[in-house]
Amino acid sequence: MLEIGQVRADELAKKFGTPLMAFDLTVMRSILRQYTDNFKSETLKTDIIYASKAFNCKAMISLIEEYGMCLDVVSAGELYTAQKAGYDCSKIYFHGNNKSIDEIKMALDCGVGTIVVDSLPEAGLLSELTAGLTSPVRTLLRVNPGIDAHTHKYIVTAHDDSKFGMLFSNEEEIVKTIRLLQKSPNIIFDGLDAHIGSQVFDKRAFIEEIRMMFEFAGLLKEKYEITSNSIDLGGGFATFYTDEDAPIPIDEVCQTIVQTCEEENEKIGGFVNHILIEPGRSIAAAGSYTLYTAGFTKKTLNKNYVFIDGGMSDNIRPALYQAKYRAFVAGKEAQTPIKKYTIAGKCCESGDILIEDLSLPQVDTGDILIIPATGAYCYSMASNYNKLQFPEVIFVEGGEARVVIRRQTLDDLISREV
Ligand SMILES: *Cc1c(COP(=O)(O)O)cnc(C)c1O
């Protein structure tokens, strides 16, 4: 029987109800430690920024703070949650391609340490909004090295229409943006930031990114006397969903990145002092599960459906980008599969399918179905479609479970209606 944080999964389901999101903190802590132990250098300052959009709540942010990690936020809402968690705002990196005036003001008011500037117009706005500050704000410029590394393959493209950052080939505008930041009295230009994709399996994509980033920093220095103190390489480290996935071990990818950065830095004269990474998924998915109760089953011509008490409302990823998950039945982990089931939710959408044709032992109404690795980009992308309620979220560790986000009530659902 599967245990989560040393508590039997079926007991958790019984105590907290389903759908239930459960995080085994023992597993998550081991990933956090792998990052902090291995993303280290003798010659460079290193920082790990948790990309909080993967799973953002006060308890998660406090956990991140325990490990001395920085925090990446993209909106007023994510920033507000960090503030309410008591997180040190000077360690926040504020990302986003379309920050509003109010969001930038809010970030400056609470003392956000670094703003990641995405474009020339944003640099202009920031220059105006920082005019009256008493202490300057640090900035990184989001650039686009033209590497697309989503999923199994990575490609280097000269032509990229990404909405994020500024293309290397757009050198003139990049330089103009940096000059504008540099001449603003209350802005420090600190360096470059990039993010090449998500669920990246190929280490070579990161190595290529590092080469291109340091080379570009070298060009800026040589041609324009612009010094990048920091280089932020973004996130994208893969996690394990199904047997098709072979993520690079975290210790290995961290060591490779650090070593490559040290080498590339030397090549350009060693003026970069600080490197950063921004993992999200690989942290939030670690040791996470969603527990559902199996309801009715239905046999169609080609499918054996088993219906669960959640669906695309709490996990949109299969419908949105054909994400694959595995599942098992609590108490039947050791039984041999007897047939292929399609696990479907209760939303009024035929696309509301979490897993298609998965071999499982006999599933009976009332069984607890468990889908692992749902911690990243599921709760944060959840909706109230069909007015389904957001699930309860618990952290479990050493035999103790605590609620970190309570289940939405029916009254919560209509609380903003006037
Ligand atoms: C989403 C995002 C990340 C995190 O990506 P993961 O694949 O979850 O590790 C990091 N940096 C930026 C800028 C992002 O948009």
The ligand as an ORCA input file, in Angstrom:
! r2SCAN-3c Opt
* xyz 0 1
  C       8.011     28.706    -16.014
  C       9.315     29.354    -15.828
  C      10.301     28.730    -15.070
  C      10.138     27.347    -14.478
  O      10.088     26.360    -15.445
  P       9.996     24.818    -15.008
  O       9.875     24.093    -16.278
  O       8.783     24.674    -14.161
  O      11.239     24.504    -14.254
  C      11.480     29.411    -14.858
  N      11.677     30.652    -15.379
  C      10.743     31.271    -16.121
  C      11.016     32.615    -16.638
  C       9.540     30.640    -16.384
  O       8.613     31.261    -17.123
*
